[in-house]
Amino acid sequence: MRRIACLALAALATTACGDNLPTKEEIDDATARVERLAASTHQVRGALELLGLMPVYTCGEPRRSFLNHAVEGLSSTVACATARVEAVDAVTDAVVVSFPSSGCDVHGLRFTGRAVLAYRGGEDLMEMSADLRELAVDGRALQAKVGYGTCSDETRLFADVEGQVPGREEHTFHINSSVGKRDGLPIIGGTTLVFDGPGELTGPNGTDRITLTSLLYEVGNYLPKEGTALVETANGHRLGLAFQPVLWRVGKVEVTLDDKDPVTVPVVR
């Protein structure tokens, strides 16, 4: 698993001034929790980027016509994936996207298995939901429901994802997030995803509660560019993370544990 630059926390703590800095034991614990959070949100991002293979439904267009053209476009842009349209009922069609057993790389993620994207309605209201239970991202199977609604008064996108934390076999995660993208719809061809919502990380020592607020990811990056995450740990501590950009893929995160002095750490996204 990719290890983030928060491993530099220990070195910073020994050189920084101040009497209210976290202890080495607290830093080690915080580092492990941040790594588990980063690995989990990376899996959620992978689930959402699967939606990026298909364009957002164009309001007013017949559903089947839209899907046929969308599948043709997918096959031409992602040669390692295959897709077909299947009728479900009078108001629903599904697109089945399949990836080879050797894997298919998209935006730095490797997909295997298949996903079923169901489109219900059309023209005046479209609800799309994706079943990703047969899909693996970077070799990790997901229990995931993602989708969006459009052509109504409110366009929305959701992601409800759970699974094992990569590299931490005794830990699981569950994140239920509303997602947005700046300057338009939160998927397809966009360059950023913004996560808001609650989550949980569960391991041998209990469950950490997570709150994500405007956590912005640029497509293809492992770590967020900006935004905040609050981790309320199973042992009663509050771990705050505030991400900020610096240059290109270089950023920083300010880490605050309870009422201790914050520590700023460089990160490579």
N, C-alpha and C positions, 0 to 999 in steps of 0.2 A: 504494500500500500504506500502511496505517495505520502511522505512525511513533511509536514508544513514547518515553516521557519519558527513556529512558537517553541521549537526545541531550543532556540536561543535564549529563552526566558531565564534559564538558570545562570548563564553567563552575565546577562544584564543585571540580575538581582545582586550579584556579588560585586558589581562595579558601581551601581547607582547609589546616589546619596539619599539619605532619609532613614528614619527609624521605624517607619510604618509600612515597610515593604513585605510582600509575602515571603514565607519561609521556603527553603528548598523543597520540603515535603509538599507544601501547598502548591508550589510551582509544578512539581512533577505530576501531581494529581490533576491540576488544571490543564496541563499539556495533553494528558491522556484523554480527558473529556473533550477538549477542542478537536483532537484528531478524530475521535469517534463521530462528533457532530459533522465535521467536514466530509468524512467518508459517507455519511448517511445522506446529506444534502446533495452530494455528487450523484448518488443513485436516483434521487428524486429528479434532478436535472436531466439525467439520462432518460427517464420515463417521459418527461415532457418533450425532450428533443425528438423522440420518436414521432410526435405529432407534427414536427417540423418537416417531415417527409411529404406531407399532404398539404395542399393549400387550404386556407379558410374558405368555407362555403360562400359563394357569391349570391347574395340575396336576390330573389326573383328568377333564378335559373332553375330549370327542372332538375330534380335531384339526380336522376340516373345520368343525364347528360353531363352534369358537373363531375360526377364520380368517374365516368368513363374517360373524360379528358384528364382528370387528375391522375388516374392510374397510368395513363400513357406517359405523362410527364414524369412521374416517379420512376418508371422503368428506364427512362432516358437519362435521368440525372444520377440515379443510384443503381449502377449496373448489377451490383451483387445482391440486390433485393428483387423479389418478384411479388406481384400484387394482382389480385383479381376481385371483381365485384360479384357479390352474391345477393339475390333477393331474399329478404327475411319475411316480410309481410307486406300488406298493401301500402304502408306508410314508412317502411324501413328497408334500407339496403345496407349491406356490410362490405367493407373492404378488408380482405385478408392479406396481410403483408407477411411474407416469409423470408427468412434469412438462412444462408447455408450453415451447415454444422461447423464449418471452419471459421465462421464469423464474418461480419460485414462492418467495416469501419466507417463511422459517420461522426464528424465533428470531434474526433479524438476519442470516441466511445466505440466499443465493439459489441454488436448486437448478434445474438443467436436466437433460434426459435421462431415464434411467430406472434403477431398481434392481430386482434380483430377490432376494427373501428366501425361502430354502428352509427349510421346517420338516419335520424328519425325526423320526419316533417319535410320542410322545404318551402322555398319562395318567401313566405311571411314569417316563418319560425323554424329554426333548425336546432336540434339538440344532437350533439355528437358525443358519444362515450366510447372509450377504448378499454378493452379487456386485455391486460398485459400479463396475465398469470402464466402464459406459456412462453414469455420472453425473458431472456437473460441479458443483463447489461454488464459488460466486463466480467463475464463468467458468473454473475450473481443473479439468481432467480428473484423476481419481485412479485409481491402481492400488491398489484397496483390498479387503481381506477383513476383515469384522467379523462378530461373532456372539456367541452365548452358549449355555451348556448349563444346564438346570435340571431339577428334579424328581429329582435324584440326591442323593448325600451332599454334593456340592459344587456351588454355583452359581458360574459363572465367565463372564467376558466378555473378549473379545480384540479387538484392532485391529492389523492389519498393513497399513500404508499407505505408499505411495511416490508421488512425483510431482515436478514442478518447484516450486521455491520461488517463490511469487508475488512479482513485482517484481524477481526475480533470475534472469534467464533462463539464465544459465550455471551455476546451482546446482540440485542435486536433493537430495531428502531421502528417508529410509526410517526409519520408526519402527515398532517391534514392541512393542506395549504391552499389558500386562494392565491392566484398568480396573475400578475399583470406585466405588460410590456410597455415601455415608454413609447410614445408616439404611435399608438395604434394597438392592434390586437396583439395578444401576448404569445403568439406562436408564428410559425411558418415564415421563414426567410428573415426573421428578425435577428437582431444582434444581442438583445438583452432579455433577461427574465427577472422579475421581481417577486420574491416570496414574502408572503405575510401569513402568519397562522401558528397554531400550536403544534407541539410534537412531544414525543417521549423517546428516551433511550433507556433500555432496560438491560441490566447485567446481574452478575452474582450478588452485588452489594445493594441492589435496589433499583429504583427508577428515577432518572433525572427528567424534570419537566422543562420543555424548551418553548420559547416564544421568539418567533422570527418577525422582524419589523423592517420592511423595505429593504430586504437583503437582495442586492442586485448582482446578478451573475452575467458576465459576458459569455456568449456561446463559445464553447471550447475550453473555457478556463475551469480549473479545479476549485479555486477559492473565490469567494465573492469580491466584488470591486468596492462596494460600499454598503452601508446599512448596519443593523445591529442584531445581535442574538443574545438572549438572556437564558442562562442555564441555572435552574433551581435544583441543586443537587440532592441526591437521596440522603446525604448526611447533613443537610440543613444549611448549606452555603449558597450564596448567590454569585454566579460567575458572569460578568458582563463582557461582551465582545463588540467593539465598534470598529468596523472596517472602513478604511479611507484609501483612495487612490494616490499614487505618487507620480510614477512615470510608466507608461505603457503597461506591461504586465507586473510591474513592481508596485507594491502597496504597503500599507502598515495596518496593524490592528492594535488598538488600545485595550488591554486586558485589565479588568478590575475585579478583585476578589473581595467580597463583603465591603468593609469600610477601609481596606488597605489602600495605600497609594497605587495608582494605576501604573502599569508597565507597558511601554510601547515597543512593539516587535515588528521588524520588517518581514514581509511575506512576498513570495513570488506566486502569482495567481496561476 
